Amino acid sequence: MKTVTIDVRPLADALGDFTQAWKSGKGSSPRISFESPELLFKVLSGKRWELLNAMTGAGAMSIREAARRVERDVKAVHGDVTALLNAGILIKTDDGMIAFPYDAIHVDFMLKAA
């Protein structure tokens, strides 16, 4: 199963992990990082989670098909798809379709006293 980890951590930490993986030549598991919980929740709103849920394991599809699966307006889904593409969570295939290229999402962050 191909799982992407979504986490909250400083950009310096994310870049450090990338540099270490690059130097070692070993790939790491897929990871998408956000600098703050606020940014994570802004990008991954409830409607976008619903969209990802509908796309998980479904393969490539058109935006119209994605909108049909979540029973929403195509224009609204298009905006959500654009945000998820910009965040690197969705990909666009060579033939212009959209896809969620993972089988699962693992979210990892901790809330602690300042």
Helices and strands as residue ranges (DSSP letters): E 3-8, H 11-24, E 31-34, H 37-43, H 46-55, H 63-70, H 74-86, E 91-92, E 98-99, E 104-108
